[in-house]
Amino acid sequence: MLYFAYGSNLNMSQMSQRCPQAKPLGAAYFPNWRLVFRGVADIEYTTDSNSLLPVGIWDVTDQCLNALDTYEGVDGGLYRRVDINGMLTYRMNSKGIHQPSGFYFDIIRLGYEDFDLDQSMLYEALHETKNIQIA
C-alpha cells in the first residue's frame, strides 16, 4: 500500500523504528496542497496553483498502518486517514495554526534531507505560522 508523509514520518530513522517494514520509494511534489503547522504538521488544499507540497512516498504494510494510526492518534481523534492522489496519508481534525517545537521541526527537516526535498517550502510553512497564530 502506498503512503505519503509530509511531516515527521519523512524522517527515515523514525520510520524505521515505527514501521520497520516500510520501504521508501521516493519523493514527489503535489500541486494545490501546502504544509501548515498546528503545533504538528498538517496539510491543506489550496487553489493556489503555484503551491506545492513536498512528500516522501512509502510502501507500507497493514502492520505499519496500525503503528501509524497509533502514532497519529487516530483513535483519539487527532488525525484521520485520507486518500489523496491514490495514496494514504493523515490529516488533522483541528484547524488552529500553532508553531511547532524546535525539536519537532528539526525531525521534519532531517526527513526533508532524507528524501532530498526542497527545504524552502518547509521554512515557508514555519514563517507563515509565525505570522498567523489562530487558535
WORA-V140308 format. One record per pair of residues at least 12 apart in sequence whose ideal C-beta (glycine too) atoms are under 10 Angstrom apart, sorted by the first residue. I is the first residue (numbers start at 1). J is the second residue. D is the distance in Angstrom with one decimal. If there is no record, write none. Layout:
BEGIN
I|J|D ; I|J|D
END
This chain:
BEGIN
1|58|9.1 ; 1|59|7.2 ; 1|60|5.5 ; 1|61|7.4 ; 1|62|7.6 ; 1|64|8.3 ; 1|65|7.1 ; 1|87|8.4 ; 1|88|6.4 ; 2|25|7.5 ; 2|57|6.2 ; 2|58|7.3 ; 2|59|6.5 ; 2|60|7.7 ; 2|83|9.9 ; 2|85|9.1 ; 2|86|7.1 ; 2|87|4.3 ; 2|88|6.8 ; 2|89|9.6 ; 3|15|9.8 ; 3|19|8.9 ; 3|22|7.6 ; 3|25|9.6 ; 3|55|9.7 ; 3|56|9.2 ; 3|57|7.4 ; 3|58|4.8 ; 3|59|7.8 ; 3|60|4.6 ; 3|61|10.0 ; 3|64|7.5 ; 3|65|7.5 ; 3|68|7.3 ; 3|81|9.5 ; 3|87|6.2 ; 3|88|4.7 ; 3|89|6.6 ; 3|90|9.0 ; 4|25|9.4 ; 4|27|9.5 ; 4|28|7.2 ; 4|30|8.0 ; 4|43|9.7 ; 4|53|8.9 ; 4|54|10.0 ; 4|55|4.2 ; 4|56|6.7 ; 4|57|5.1 ; 4|58|7.2 ; 4|84|7.5 ; 4|85|7.7 ; 4|86|9.9 ; 4|87|4.8 ; 4|88|7.6 ; 4|89|5.1 ; 4|90|9.8 ; 5|22|9.4 ; 5|24|9.2 ; 5|41|9.0 ; 5|54|10.0 ; 5|55|6.4 ; 5|56|4.8 ; 5|57|8.0 ; 5|58|6.4 ; 5|60|9.9 ; 5|68|9.1 ; 5|89|7.3 ; 5|90|8.9 ; 5|108|9.4 ; 5|111|7.2 ; 5|114|10.0 ; 5|115|8.5 ; 6|30|8.8 ; 6|33|8.4 ; 6|34|9.7 ; 6|35|5.9 ; 6|41|6.0 ; 6|42|8.4 ; 6|43|5.7 ; 6|53|6.1 ; 6|54|7.0 ; 6|55|5.1 ; 6|56|7.8 ; 6|89|7.0 ; 6|90|9.1 ; 6|91|9.9 ; 6|108|8.4 ; 6|111|9.0 ; 6|112|9.9 ; 6|117|9.5 ; 6|121|9.9 ; 6|122|9.5 ; 6|125|9.7 ; 7|35|7.8 ; 7|37|9.0 ; 7|40|6.6 ; 7|41|2.9 ; 7|42|7.8 ; 7|43|8.7 ; 7|55|9.8 ; 7|56|9.9 ; 7|72|9.5 ; 7|89|9.6 ; 7|90|8.6 ; 7|100|9.0 ; 7|104|8.5 ; 7|105|9.9 ; 7|107|8.4 ; 7|108|5.6 ; 7|111|7.7 ; 7|122|9.8 ; 8|40|7.6 ; 8|41|6.8 ; 8|71|8.6 ; 8|72|9.9 ; 8|100|9.5 ; 8|104|6.7 ; 8|105|9.6 ; 8|106|10.0 ; 8|107|4.8 ; 8|108|5.7 ; 8|110|9.4 ; 8|111|6.8 ; 9|22|8.8 ; 9|41|8.9 ; 9|55|9.9 ; 9|56|7.6 ; 9|58|7.7 ; 9|60|9.8 ; 9|68|7.1 ; 9|71|7.9 ; 9|72|8.6 ; 9|89|9.0 ; 9|90|8.5 ; 9|107|9.5 ; 9|108|9.1 ; 9|111|7.4 ; 10|24|9.2 ; 10|27|9.0 ; 10|41|9.1 ; 10|54|8.4 ; 10|55|7.8 ; 10|56|4.6 ; 10|58|9.3 ; 10|107|8.5 ; 10|108|6.2 ; 10|109|9.2 ; 10|110|8.1 ; 10|111|2.6 ; 10|112|6.4 ; 10|113|9.0 ; 10|114|6.3 ; 10|115|5.8 ; 10|117|7.5 ; 10|122|9.6 ; 11|56|9.1 ; 11|106|9.4 ; 11|107|5.1 ; 11|108|7.0 ; 11|109|8.9 ; 11|110|5.4 ; 11|111|3.9 ; 11|112|9.0 ; 11|113|9.1 ; 11|114|6.4 ; 11|115|9.5 ; 12|24|6.3 ; 12|56|8.4 ; 12|58|9.6 ; 12|110|8.4 ; 12|111|7.1 ; 12|113|9.4 ; 12|114|4.4 ; 12|115|8.1 ; 13|107|8.8 ; 13|110|7.5 ; 13|111|8.8 ; 13|114|8.0 ; 14|71|9.1 ; 14|107|6.5 ; 14|108|10.0 ; 14|110|8.8 ; 14|111|7.8 ; 14|114|9.8 ; 15|56|8.8 ; 15|58|7.0 ; 15|60|9.1 ; 15|64|8.6 ; 15|67|9.6 ; 15|68|9.1 ; 15|71|9.9 ; 15|111|8.5 ; 15|114|8.9 ; 17|67|9.4 ; 18|64|7.8 ; 18|67|5.3 ; 18|68|6.9 ; 18|70|8.9 ; 18|71|5.8 ; 19|58|7.7 ; 19|60|6.1 ; 19|61|7.7 ; 19|63|7.6 ; 19|64|3.7 ; 19|65|8.5 ; 19|66|9.3 ; 19|67|5.3 ; 19|68|6.6 ; 19|71|8.9 ; 20|61|9.6 ; 20|63|8.9 ; 20|64|8.4 ; 20|67|9.1 ; 21|58|9.9 ; 21|59|8.8 ; 21|60|7.3 ; 21|61|4.7 ; 21|62|9.6 ; 21|63|6.3 ; 21|64|5.7 ; 21|67|9.4 ; 22|58|4.8 ; 22|59|6.8 ; 22|60|4.9 ; 22|61|7.5 ; 22|63|9.6 ; 22|64|5.1 ; 22|65|9.8 ; 22|67|9.1 ; 22|68|8.8 ; 23|57|9.8 ; 23|58|6.6 ; 23|59|4.5 ; 23|60|8.1 ; 23|61|9.5 ; 23|64|9.7 ; 24|56|6.3 ; 24|57|7.5 ; 24|58|5.8 ; 24|59|8.1 ; 24|114|7.6 ; 24|115|7.2 ; 25|56|8.3 ; 25|57|4.5 ; 25|58|6.4 ; 25|59|5.7 ; 25|115|9.9 ; 26|55|9.7 ; 26|56|7.7 ; 26|57|5.7 ; 26|58|9.6 ; 26|115|7.5 ; 26|116|9.2 ; 27|54|6.8 ; 27|55|6.8 ; 27|56|5.6 ; 27|57|7.1 ; 27|112|9.1 ; 27|114|9.3 ; 27|115|4.3 ; 27|116|6.3 ; 27|117|5.5 ; 27|118|9.4 ; 28|52|9.4 ; 28|53|8.8 ; 28|54|7.9 ; 28|55|5.4 ; 28|56|8.2 ; 28|57|6.0 ; 28|85|8.4 ; 28|87|9.2 ; 28|115|9.2 ; 28|117|9.3 ; 29|51|9.9 ; 29|52|4.3 ; 29|53|6.7 ; 29|54|5.6 ; 29|55|7.4 ; 29|117|8.1 ; 29|118|7.9 ; 29|121|8.4 ; 30|43|8.6 ; 30|45|9.8 ; 30|51|9.1 ; 30|52|6.7 ; 30|53|4.5 ; 30|54|8.3 ; 30|55|6.2 ; 30|84|7.3 ; 30|85|6.2 ; 30|87|9.5 ; 30|89|9.8 ; 31|46|9.3 ; 31|48|9.1 ; 31|49|6.4 ; 31|50|8.4 ; 31|51|6.9 ; 31|52|5.9 ; 31|53|8.0 ; 31|85|9.9 ; 32|44|9.8 ; 32|45|6.2 ; 32|46|5.8 ; 32|47|6.9 ; 32|48|7.2 ; 32|49|6.5 ; 32|50|9.4 ; 32|51|6.1 ; 32|52|8.5 ; 32|53|8.3 ; 33|45|6.0 ; 33|46|6.8 ; 33|48|9.8 ; 33|51|6.7 ; 33|52|7.6 ; 33|53|3.7 ; 33|54|9.7 ; 33|55|8.6 ; 33|84|7.5 ; 33|85|9.0 ; 33|89|9.8 ; 34|46|5.2 ; 34|48|7.5 ; 34|51|4.7 ; 34|52|7.9 ; 34|53|5.9 ; 34|121|8.0 ; 34|124|8.5 ; 34|125|7.0 ; 34|128|8.7 ; 35|51|9.5 ; 35|52|9.7 ; 35|53|6.1 ; 35|54|7.6 ; 35|55|9.4 ; 35|108|8.8 ; 35|121|6.6 ; 35|122|6.8 ; 35|124|8.2 ; 35|125|4.1 ; 35|126|9.0 ; 35|128|9.2 ; 35|129|9.6 ; 36|92|8.9 ; 36|95|9.3 ; 36|96|10.0 ; 36|97|6.3 ; 36|98|9.7 ; 36|125|6.1 ; 36|128|7.4 ; 36|129|7.1 ; 36|132|9.3 ; 37|96|9.8 ; 37|97|6.7 ; 37|98|6.4 ; 37|99|6.2 ; 37|100|4.9 ; 37|104|8.9 ; 37|105|8.2 ; 37|108|9.5 ; 37|122|9.9 ; 37|125|6.1 ; 37|126|6.7 ; 37|128|8.3 ; 37|129|4.4 ; 37|130|9.4 ; 38|78|9.6 ; 38|92|5.4 ; 38|93|9.7 ; 38|94|5.7 ; 38|95|7.3 ; 38|96|5.6 ; 38|97|6.2 ; 38|98|5.6 ; 38|99|9.8 ; 38|100|8.8 ; 38|129|8.7 ; 38|134|9.5 ; 39|92|9.3 ; 39|94|8.8 ; 39|96|7.9 ; 39|97|8.9 ; 39|98|4.1 ; 39|99|7.5 ; 39|100|6.2 ; 39|101|8.0 ; 39|104|8.3 ; 39|129|9.3 ; 40|72|9.3 ; 40|73|9.6 ; 40|78|8.3 ; 40|79|8.8 ; 40|92|7.5 ; 40|94|9.9 ; 40|98|8.6 ; 40|100|6.3 ; 40|101|9.1 ; 40|104|6.5 ; 40|108|9.4 ; 41|90|9.4 ; 41|92|8.5 ; 41|100|7.3 ; 41|104|8.2 ; 41|105|9.2 ; 41|107|9.8 ; 41|108|6.3 ; 41|111|9.9 ; 41|122|9.3 ; 41|125|8.2 ; 42|79|8.2 ; 42|90|8.5 ; 42|91|6.2 ; 42|92|4.2 ; 42|93|9.5 ; 42|94|8.2 ; 42|95|8.8 ; 42|96|9.9 ; 42|97|9.2 ; 42|125|9.7 ; 43|55|8.9 ; 43|82|9.2 ; 43|84|8.2 ; 43|89|7.5 ; 43|90|9.0 ; 43|91|6.3 ; 43|92|8.6 ; 43|125|9.7 ; 44|91|8.6 ; 44|92|9.7 ; 44|95|9.0 ; 44|97|10.0 ; 45|84|8.8 ; 45|91|9.7 ; 51|121|8.9 ; 51|124|9.8 ; 52|118|8.3 ; 52|121|6.6 ; 53|84|9.2 ; 53|89|9.9 ; 53|117|10.0 ; 53|121|7.6 ; 53|125|9.6 ; 54|111|9.7 ; 54|112|6.8 ; 54|115|7.6 ; 54|116|9.7 ; 54|117|4.0 ; 54|118|6.0 ; 54|119|8.5 ; 54|120|9.5 ; 54|121|5.4 ; 54|122|7.4 ; 54|125|10.0 ; 55|84|9.3 ; 55|85|9.1 ; 55|87|8.5 ; 55|89|7.8 ; 55|115|8.0 ; 55|117|7.9 ; 56|111|6.7 ; 56|112|8.6 ; 56|114|7.2 ; 56|115|4.1 ; 56|116|9.5 ; 56|117|7.3 ; 57|85|9.8 ; 57|87|6.9 ; 57|89|10.0 ; 57|115|8.6 ; 58|87|9.1 ; 58|88|9.4 ; 60|88|7.8 ; 65|81|8.0 ; 65|88|7.3 ; 68|81|8.7 ; 68|88|8.7 ; 68|89|9.7 ; 68|90|7.3 ; 69|81|7.3 ; 69|90|8.5 ; 71|90|9.2 ; 72|89|9.7 ; 72|90|4.7 ; 72|91|9.6 ; 72|92|9.0 ; 73|90|9.1 ; 73|92|9.4 ; 73|93|9.3 ; 74|90|7.5 ; 74|93|9.7 ; 76|93|9.7 ; 77|92|9.7 ; 77|93|5.6 ; 77|94|9.1 ; 78|90|8.9 ; 78|92|6.6 ; 78|93|6.6 ; 78|94|7.8 ; 79|91|6.4 ; 79|92|5.6 ; 79|93|6.8 ; 79|94|9.5 ; 80|92|8.1 ; 80|93|6.0 ; 94|135|9.7 ; 95|134|7.7 ; 95|135|9.5 ; 96|133|8.5 ; 96|134|5.7 ; 96|135|4.9 ; 97|128|8.0 ; 97|129|5.7 ; 97|130|9.8 ; 97|131|9.4 ; 97|132|5.3 ; 97|133|6.2 ; 97|134|4.6 ; 97|135|8.3 ; 98|129|7.0 ; 98|132|10.0 ; 98|133|6.7 ; 98|134|8.4 ; 98|135|7.8 ; 99|126|7.3 ; 99|129|4.9 ; 99|130|6.1 ; 99|133|7.2 ; 100|125|9.2 ; 100|126|7.3 ; 100|129|7.5 ; 105|122|8.0 ; 105|123|9.3 ; 105|125|9.6 ; 105|126|6.5 ; 105|129|9.9 ; 108|122|6.4 ; 108|125|9.4 ; 108|126|9.5 ; 109|122|6.3 ; 109|123|8.7 ; 109|126|9.6
END
